[in-house]
Amino acid sequence: MSAYKTPGVYVEEIVKFPPSVAQVETAIPAFIGYTEKAKKKEDNDLLLEPKRITSMLEYETYFGFSEKETTIGINVTNANQANEEVLVTQPSNPSPFKMYYNMQMYFANGGGPCYVTSVGTYTSARTNNNTNPVLLEEVGNNGFKGLKEGLEAIEYIDEVTLLVFSDATSLTSDTDFYSLYSLALTQCNKLQDRFAIIDTYSDKEYDDGGGDVDPVEALRSKLSLGKDYLKYGAAYFPYLNTILDFSYDEDSIDIQGLEESLSVQADNVIDGINLTELDGLLTVLVDTKNAIDGAGNEVALTFKNDAISSVKNIISYLEDITTSINDLVSEAEDSGEASLTAPSTSMTTWMDSNLEAILADLHGKVFKLQQDDTEGKLIGSLTSNATNVFGLLDITDEVDMTNNGIYTSLEDQTTTNELFALKGAIDGLGGVTTLPSLSDLKVDNNALYNKIKSEIGLLPVKLAPSATMAGIYAKVDSDRGVWKAPANVGLNYVYAPSVNISHDAQKDLNVDTVAGKSINAIRSFVGKGNLVWGARTLAGNDNEWRYVSVRRFFNMAEESIKKASEQFVFEPNDKNTWVRVKAMIDNFLTQQWRAGALAGPTPEKAFYVSVGLGETMTAQDVLEGNMIIEIGMAVVRPAEFIILKFSHKMQEA
């Protein structure tokens, strides 16, 4: 109360209610991995900068899309016959970058706000090491960061509660893989506010350099931290076959079974240069120009559309030839034959300075003709100088079309010049064959093209389960609460686990009698679908921290109460403050009890909060500035095993 000196009326507000505890978010994952881009305003300004997003649209805006596959296998048998068959196989060298697909699975399974930390772009990672682009950490000071640097960047984001490594399974060794997860569990133990969702390095036996190892046994032997660290993580097995669609590069995917002779392709290119057709197109253009010339504005403008159509037809003709020649050059270069390098280069040079240049200018002239509104302007666009239509085609209205200009230039290509030389070099090699790409079929055989795309769409994208489980955690937290075990829950966008786990097989996953490192199974059940069928942490033999829901509820309660208690720092360490703190925590835990998070018929049976001199503190504690509050909670635990006991009953009547 302040000292009043001036007469008047004063208002004082008296605080009657205790302060409250606001529950912190429980399912805010941090995804750490490689992205197509990392751009907010400038290129790479989001590298190692955790960015909060809430949707796939935001992810695509800041981080782009998936890397396109180039090694999907396609084999066509009995092409263009009634018994035509298409066999499509998984990429032989799949992209190691899985972040985009994992984000799709996260949001599809109930995910909400999250953080994305890009440690590098696809391009930069491949520039550093095209064979093994995913790094654990930066090597030396080469500027190429790894997943470890991403983990370090996310340490300072207080809101994060889950850790997910989207590209960890692409690390070069399981030693790096489990070193990364050990670092993640260490961070969780240090901060005590987050939880790691862990994958196995593979979903099948693999060679770790010392022989074939089982992925489950590898996790248990190589994740060698103590119980105080393992309680902050949960592992899931196996991988998931999803219904997501691969992103792929149609130009890079070759079609087996449709081999073409390069010599035949060259013949087809030359045959496709139909000079008779060109003669007709040029003649129509000249006739149209002559009809305009001297006709006066009114009559001339009636021929304007004819002139435009004539030029467009010539453009279409030249574009078809350009495409066929460029395809031939591309196939010749892809063949790897050294003798085709020089003629291919010469052909490309001629194309750039002739057909390509002419076409670029002709498109501009079409636009100019569309704007012309007098006879003089039309004639000017067609013939006034070397940069207009007649000049570009090198023709006049006085000379036979077959004796000059574009006609002669293309004719020479078929008989003596660069194209003819390229064909000769190809013929000299004998039976060189090429494979058409998927993009080639789009024009040549649209029906087969669509059939192949449909088959590719059926290929499952196989992913480690951690990102999907992050979505499940978020969904369960939202629907029920963090105290509900994220298990017995169906998975969206999953048509089957990559490995079928039976009832008996799960026994050894769920209970590890040696070290207690439980691994939660994802199983397929007839009539139920694909379900998460496990809820244990890696401290599976610990009665306190066995269950994921218990650990995560404590994380939430500890962080929420910690933040709410900060307002009492430097308050008088006396009974008045103790009562206020205790009331605040009591109210919060009572709310949790009412929600079903704490077990007990009454709040007193479900939790306790103790604070006070002679109760949790000594006089020395008070002198040292310590306010010690002890909180005990009976968090509900999942009914992991339901045992039904049946017996006979004697007949009584």
Backbone hydrogen bonds, N-H to C=O, Kabsch-Sander energy under -0.5 kcal/mol:
donor,donor_aa,acceptor,acceptor_aa,energy
14,I,12,E,-0.5
15,V,13,E,-0.5
16,K,14,I,-0.5
22,A,20,S,-0.5
23,Q,21,V,-0.5
30,A,162,L,-2.1
31,F,29,P,-0.5
31,F,115,Y,-3.3
32,I,30,A,-0.5
32,I,164,V,-2.1
33,G,117,T,-2.0
35,T,120,G,-2.1
36,E,63,F,-1.0
37,K,63,F,-1.6
39,K,62,Y,-2.3
40,K,42,E,-0.7
45,D,42,E,-1.9
46,L,38,A,-2.2
47,L,44,N,-1.1
48,L,118,S,-3.3
49,E,46,L,-2.0
51,K,116,V,-2.3
53,I,114,C,-2.7
59,Y,55,S,-1.8
60,E,56,M,-2.9
61,T,57,L,-1.9
62,Y,58,E,-2.2
63,F,59,Y,-3.5
64,G,59,Y,-0.7
64,G,60,E,-1.0
69,E,247,S,-3.3
73,G,89,T,-1.2
75,N,87,L,-2.4
76,V,256,Q,-2.9
77,T,85,E,-2.3
81,Q,78,N,-1.5
84,E,81,Q,-1.6
85,E,77,T,-2.3
87,L,75,N,-2.7
88,V,86,V,-0.5
89,T,73,G,-2.5
92,S,71,T,-1.9
98,K,96,P,-0.7
102,N,98,K,-2.5
103,M,99,M,-2.4
104,Q,100,Y,-1.9
105,M,101,Y,-2.0
106,Y,102,N,-2.3
107,F,103,M,-2.3
108,A,104,Q,-2.1
109,N,105,M,-1.3
110,G,107,F,-1.2
111,G,106,Y,-2.2
114,C,53,I,-2.3
115,Y,29,P,-2.7
116,V,51,K,-2.2
117,T,31,F,-3.0
118,S,46,L,-0.6
118,S,116,V,-0.6
119,V,33,G,-2.4
119,V,117,T,-0.5
122,Y,35,T,-1.1
125,A,121,T,-2.6
126,R,122,Y,-2.3
127,T,123,T,-2.1
128,N,124,S,-1.9
129,N,125,A,-2.2
135,L,133,P,-0.6
140,G,138,E,-0.6
142,N,139,V,-1.2
145,K,119,V,-0.5
145,K,143,G,-0.8
147,L,135,L,-2.3
148,K,136,L,-3.2
150,G,146,G,-1.2
151,L,147,L,-2.1
152,E,148,K,-2.2
153,A,149,E,-1.8
154,I,150,G,-1.6
155,E,151,L,-0.7
155,E,152,E,-0.5
156,Y,153,A,-0.7
157,I,154,I,-1.7
158,D,156,Y,-0.9
160,V,157,I,-1.0
161,T,28,I,-2.5
162,L,28,I,-1.3
163,L,195,F,-2.0
164,V,30,A,-2.5
166,S,32,I,-1.0
166,S,164,V,-0.7
167,D,32,I,-0.8
168,A,165,F,-0.7
170,S,167,D,-1.9
171,L,168,A,-2.0
177,F,173,S,-1.8
178,Y,174,D,-2.7
179,S,175,T,-1.6
180,L,176,D,-2.1
181,Y,177,F,-1.6
182,S,178,Y,-1.9
183,L,179,S,-2.0
184,A,180,L,-2.0
185,L,181,Y,-2.5
186,T,182,S,-2.0
187,Q,183,L,-2.1
188,C,184,A,-2.3
189,N,185,L,-2.3
190,K,186,T,-2.0
191,L,187,Q,-2.7
192,Q,188,C,-2.7
195,F,161,T,-1.8
196,A,232,Y,-2.8
197,I,163,L,-2.1
198,I,196,A,-0.6
198,I,234,A,-3.2
206,Y,213,V,-1.8
208,D,206,Y,-0.7
208,D,211,G,-1.9
210,G,211,G,-0.5
213,V,206,Y,-2.7
218,A,214,D,-2.5
219,L,215,P,-1.8
220,R,216,V,-2.0
221,S,217,E,-2.0
222,K,218,A,-2.4
223,L,219,L,-1.9
224,S,222,K,-1.1
229,Y,226,G,-1.5
230,L,226,G,-2.3
231,K,227,K,-1.8
232,Y,229,Y,-1.7
233,G,230,L,-1.6
234,A,196,A,-2.0
235,A,518,S,-0.6
236,Y,198,I,-2.0
237,F,520,N,-2.3
240,L,463,L,-3.1
241,N,496,A,-2.6
242,T,240,L,-0.8
242,T,461,V,-1.8
243,I,493,Y,-1.8
249,D,69,E,-2.6
250,E,248,Y,-0.7
252,S,249,D,-1.1
253,I,249,D,-0.7
254,D,252,S,-0.7
255,I,436,P,-2.6
256,Q,74,I,-2.7
256,Q,254,D,-0.7
258,L,255,I,-1.0
260,E,434,T,-3.3
262,L,432,V,-3.0
263,S,432,V,-0.6
265,Q,261,S,-2.3
266,A,262,L,-2.1
267,D,263,S,-2.1
268,N,264,V,-2.4
269,V,265,Q,-1.9
270,I,266,A,-2.2
271,D,267,D,-2.8
272,G,268,N,-1.6
273,I,269,V,-0.5
273,I,270,I,-1.3
274,N,272,G,-1.8
275,L,273,I,-1.2
278,L,274,N,-1.9
279,D,275,L,-2.7
280,G,276,T,-2.0
281,L,277,E,-2.2
282,L,278,L,-2.6
283,T,279,D,-2.2
284,V,280,G,-2.1
285,L,281,L,-1.7
286,V,282,L,-2.4
287,D,283,T,-2.7
288,T,284,V,-2.2
289,K,285,L,-2.2
290,N,286,V,-2.5
291,A,287,D,-1.9
292,I,288,T,-1.4
293,D,289,K,-2.3
295,A,292,I,-2.1
299,V,295,A,-0.5
300,A,296,G,-2.8
301,L,297,N,-2.2
302,T,298,E,-0.6
302,T,299,V,-1.1
303,F,299,V,-0.6
303,F,300,A,-1.5
304,K,301,L,-0.9
307,A,303,F,-2.2
308,I,304,K,-2.2
309,S,305,N,-2.7
310,S,306,D,-2.3
311,V,307,A,-2.1
312,K,308,I,-2.5
313,N,309,S,-2.3
314,I,310,S,-1.7
315,I,311,V,-2.4
316,S,312,K,-2.5
317,Y,313,N,-2.1
318,L,314,I,-2.5
319,E,315,I,-2.6
320,D,316,S,-2.0
321,I,317,Y,-1.6
322,T,318,L,-2.5
323,T,319,E,-2.6
324,S,320,D,-2.1
325,I,321,I,-2.5
326,N,322,T,-2.6
327,D,323,T,-2.4
328,L,324,S,-2.0
329,V,325,I,-2.6
330,S,326,N,-2.5
331,E,327,D,-2.5
332,A,328,L,-2.5
333,E,329,V,-2.5
334,D,330,S,-2.3
335,S,331,E,-1.3
336,G,333,E,-1.1
337,E,332,A,-0.5
338,A,336,G,-0.5
340,L,337,E,-1.5
341,T,338,A,-1.4
342,A,338,A,-0.5
344,S,340,L,-1.7
345,T,341,T,-2.3
346,S,342,A,-2.4
347,M,343,P,-2.1
348,T,344,S,-2.3
349,T,345,T,-2.3
350,W,346,S,-2.2
351,M,347,M,-2.4
352,D,348,T,-2.5
353,S,349,T,-1.8
354,N,350,W,-1.3
356,E,351,M,-2.6
357,A,351,M,-0.6
358,I,354,N,-3.1
359,L,355,L,-2.8
360,A,356,E,-2.0
361,D,357,A,-1.8
362,L,358,I,-2.6
363,H,359,L,-2.0
364,G,360,A,-1.0
365,K,361,D,-1.6
366,V,362,L,-1.9
367,F,363,H,-1.5
368,K,364,G,-1.9
369,L,365,K,-2.8
370,Q,366,V,-1.9
371,Q,367,F,-0.9
371,Q,368,K,-0.8
372,D,368,K,-1.2
378,L,374,T,-2.1
379,I,375,E,-2.6
380,G,376,G,-2.3
381,S,377,K,-2.4
382,L,378,L,-1.7
383,T,379,I,-3.2
384,S,379,I,-0.6
384,S,380,G,-1.3
388,N,385,N,-1.7
389,V,381,S,-1.8
390,F,382,L,-3.4
391,G,385,N,-0.6
392,L,388,N,-3.0
393,L,389,V,-2.1
394,D,390,F,-0.8
395,I,390,F,-2.1
403,N,400,D,-1.9
404,N,401,M,-1.1
406,I,393,L,-2.2
407,Y,404,N,-0.8
408,T,404,N,-0.9
409,S,405,G,-2.1
410,L,406,I,-2.3
411,E,407,Y,-2.4
412,D,408,T,-2.4
413,Q,409,S,-1.2
414,T,410,L,-1.2
415,T,411,E,-0.7
415,T,412,D,-0.6
416,T,412,D,-3.0
417,N,412,D,-2.8
420,F,413,Q,-1.0
421,A,417,N,-2.4
422,L,418,E,-2.4
423,K,419,L,-2.4
424,G,420,F,-2.1
425,A,421,A,-2.1
426,I,422,L,-2.1
427,D,423,K,-2.9
428,G,424,G,-1.7
429,L,426,I,-1.5
430,G,427,D,-1.1
432,V,430,G,-1.4
434,T,260,E,-3.3
438,L,250,E,-0.9
438,L,253,I,-2.0
439,S,250,E,-1.5
441,L,437,S,-1.2
442,K,438,L,-0.8
442,K,439,S,-0.5
443,V,439,S,-0.5
443,V,440,D,-1.0
444,D,440,D,-2.1
445,N,441,L,-2.5
449,Y,445,N,-2.4
450,N,446,N,-2.4
451,K,447,A,-1.8
452,I,448,L,-2.6
453,K,449,Y,-2.2
454,S,450,N,-2.0
455,E,451,K,-1.8
456,I,452,I,-2.6
457,G,453,K,-2.0
458,L,454,S,-0.6
458,L,455,E,-1.0
459,L,456,I,-1.6
461,V,242,T,-0.8
462,K,460,P,-0.8
463,L,240,L,-2.3
469,M,465,P,-2.6
470,A,466,S,-1.8
471,G,467,A,-1.6
472,I,468,T,-1.9
473,Y,469,M,-2.9
474,A,470,A,-2.1
475,K,471,G,-2.4
476,V,472,I,-2.8
477,D,473,Y,-2.6
478,S,474,A,-2.0
479,D,475,K,-2.8
480,R,476,V,-3.0
481,G,476,V,-2.0
484,K,481,G,-1.7
487,A,485,A,-2.3
488,N,532,V,-3.6
491,L,530,N,-1.4
494,V,491,L,-0.6
495,Y,241,N,-2.2
496,A,241,N,-1.2
498,S,239,Y,-2.7
501,I,499,V,-0.5
502,S,500,N,-0.5
506,Q,502,S,-1.7
507,K,503,H,-0.6
507,K,504,D,-0.9
508,D,504,D,-0.6
508,D,505,A,-0.5
509,L,505,A,-0.7
510,N,506,Q,-3.0
511,V,507,K,-2.0
512,D,510,N,-0.5
513,T,511,V,-0.8
516,G,512,D,-1.6
518,S,516,G,-1.8
518,S,537,T,-0.6
519,I,509,L,-2.7
520,N,235,A,-2.7
521,A,533,W,-0.6
522,I,237,F,-1.7
523,R,521,A,-0.5
523,R,531,L,-2.3
525,F,523,R,-0.5
525,F,529,G,-3.0
528,K,525,F,-1.6
529,G,525,F,-2.4
531,L,523,R,-2.9
531,L,529,G,-0.6
532,V,489,V,-1.9
533,W,521,A,-3.0
533,W,531,L,-0.6
537,T,546,R,-2.7
538,L,230,L,-1.0
538,L,233,G,-2.4
540,G,516,G,-2.9
540,G,538,L,-0.8
542,D,539,A,-1.5
543,N,541,N,-0.6
546,R,542,D,-0.6
548,V,535,A,-2.5
551,R,547,Y,-2.0
552,R,548,V,-2.5
553,F,549,S,-2.0
554,F,550,V,-2.3
555,N,551,R,-2.2
556,M,552,R,-2.2
557,A,553,F,-3.1
558,E,554,F,-3.1
559,E,555,N,-2.3
560,S,556,M,-2.7
561,I,557,A,-2.6
562,K,558,E,-2.2
563,K,559,E,-2.3
564,A,560,S,-2.1
565,S,561,I,-2.0
566,E,562,K,-0.7
566,E,563,K,-0.8
567,Q,564,A,-0.8
568,F,565,S,-1.9
569,V,566,E,-1.3
571,E,568,F,-2.2
574,D,572,P,-2.0
578,W,574,D,-2.3
579,V,575,K,-2.6
580,R,576,N,-1.6
581,V,577,T,-2.7
582,K,578,W,-2.7
583,A,579,V,-2.5
584,M,580,R,-2.2
585,I,581,V,-2.3
586,D,582,K,-2.9
587,N,583,A,-2.4
588,F,584,M,-1.8
589,L,585,I,-2.6
590,T,586,D,-2.3
591,Q,587,N,-1.9
592,Q,588,F,-1.8
593,W,589,L,-2.3
594,R,590,T,-2.4
595,A,591,Q,-1.7
596,G,592,Q,-0.7
596,G,593,W,-0.9
597,A,592,Q,-2.5
598,L,592,Q,-0.5
599,A,634,A,-3.4
605,K,602,T,-0.8
606,A,602,T,-1.1
606,A,603,P,-0.6
607,F,603,P,-2.0
608,Y,632,G,-2.1
610,S,630,E,-3.0
612,G,628,I,-0.5
614,G,617,M,-3.2
615,E,612,G,-1.5
616,T,612,G,-2.6
617,M,612,G,-1.8
622,V,618,T,-1.7
623,L,619,A,-2.2
624,E,620,Q,-2.0
625,G,622,V,-1.4
626,N,621,D,-2.9
627,M,625,G,-0.5
628,I,626,N,-0.6
629,I,627,M,-0.6
630,E,610,S,-2.9
631,I,629,I,-0.5
632,G,608,Y,-2.4
634,A,606,A,-2.7
635,V,633,M,-1.1
636,V,597,A,-2.4
640,E,638,P,-1.7
642,I,640,E,-0.5
643,I,641,F,-0.6
644,L,642,I,-0.6
645,K,643,I,-0.6
646,F,644,L,-0.6
